[in-house]
Structures are given as C-alpha cells and as structure tokens.
Amino acid sequence: MLTIRRLCDDGRTVISLRRVLIEAKASSDFPNDQINQLSCKLDSCGHVCELVNNYVAHIANPLRRPNVKEWNLQAGHLTEAQRAICEVAVTLDRDLFQRKNPVKIIPVPQFKIMEEFEHWVPDADIKKLWEFWHPHNNVVNAWILPAPGDSMLEFKRVLGNPDWQRDPVGKARAEAYKVVDELMTQRRNGT
C-alpha cells in the first residue's frame, strides 16, 4: 500500500510515476493527450492512497481528523491500483520513451520464490501457493496492453487467456507461440 502511494505521489521530493508524468508534460517532448490519459489512469489509485495517508503514513487519530473515511480496503482496490501502475509504467516505457525491449511485469524469478514461506507454511499450503502463483503471474503479465497498431502482441494475449485455451497437452499452444515468435523476429528484422 505504501508503494502504491509513493508511486502516485506528485511531490517534487519523490521519484514517482506521477512525478515523471508531470515532468514529461512540462518538457513538451511528449503528447499532452497521452500524458493526460496516463495521469487519469493513476487517479484510480486514489482510494488506496487516501487510506494510506489517513491510516498509515500520517497520524490516524479520527478525533484529530474528523473527515477520515472508514477503513474499507478490499483486494480489488489493490489489484486495480497495481494494474493501473503497471499499465502506466509499461506504456510510458514503451510508447513515450520508445524502448524496444519487451518486458514482463512479473519477471521470471531466478530463485526459489517460496523459500521464505517454507519455514512456517505447511507443504500442502506451499503447493496451493504455487497453484495460485502461476495463473496470477499470467494474469498480471497479460495487463501489458498492445502498442498502438501492434496486432502481434494482442495475438499473444489471446494465446495466454486461460478461458481460450483448450489444449490439454499444450502442443497447439506451443506451435502457435512458435509461429508468433517467428513473425515477431521477421518483423524486427524487416523481412
């Protein structure tokens, strides 16, 4: 929650997505309409930011602050804020800064990600965490919106949609990814 608040902070004393957008708009190097759209997307984090300001980051005494809203944080609020931040970061990086290296929001870990839990979580529950992790990872990485006019990335998103997949051994899906990767390589090489 604190990270969401920090990334949406517009103060000059922080490095945040909101601050990057403000500076980009002031520089006039980027289209204002696109900067405004990204800023509006970050506005969806407002509920979480307000709760953090009222209950975590500042004094949370309701008697001192009679206008403090009741604590009503739900998982959906955090997911909505996380998604907005991810979409803004990817769009900013890809479309405005025009970086050509494709990214995943949740990178492939190069370590045993459940290691910290193994000391106090039963093995059966570790298995459940893994069963949650992989689909969640796919859902979050599917938040990467296609670049304007990039139908290939949209095709990859369709392939990653669990509702669309009907291939129990994964052979058709693997072949489809292979074809998409070949097309993307040809496109990058200009052939």
WOBEL-V232034 format. One record per backbone hydrogen bond with DSSP energy under -1.0 kcal/mol. NH is the residue of the N-H (numbers start at 0). CO is the residue of the C=O. Records with the same first field share a line. If there is no record, write none. Layout:
NH = CO + CO
This chain:
4 = 0
5 = 1
6 = 2
7 = 3
17 = 6
19 = 15
20 = 16
21 = 17
22 = 18
23 = 19
24 = 20
25 = 21
26 = 22
34 = 30
35 = 31
36 = 32
37 = 33
38 = 34
39 = 35
40 = 36
41 = 37
42 = 38
43 = 40
44 = 41
45 = 42
48 = 44
49 = 45
50 = 46
51 = 47
52 = 48
53 = 49
54 = 50
55 = 51
56 = 51
63 = 60
64 = 60
67 = 64
77 = 73
78 = 74
79 = 75
80 = 76
81 = 77
82 = 78
83 = 79
84 = 80
85 = 81
86 = 82
87 = 83
88 = 84
89 = 85
90 = 86
91 = 87
92 = 88
93 = 89
94 = 90
95 = 90
96 = 91
98 = 92
112 = 110
114 = 111
117 = 113
119 = 116
120 = 116
125 = 121
126 = 122
127 = 123
128 = 124
129 = 125
130 = 126
131 = 127
132 = 128
133 = 129
135 = 131
136 = 132
137 = 133
138 = 134
139 = 135
140 = 136
141 = 137
142 = 139
143 = 140
149 = 146
150 = 148
153 = 149
154 = 150
155 = 151
156 = 152
157 = 153
158 = 154
159 = 155
160 = 157
163 = 160
164 = 160
173 = 169
174 = 170
175 = 171
176 = 172
177 = 173
178 = 174
179 = 175
180 = 176
181 = 177
182 = 178
183 = 179
184 = 180
185 = 181
186 = 182
187 = 183
188 = 184
190 = 185
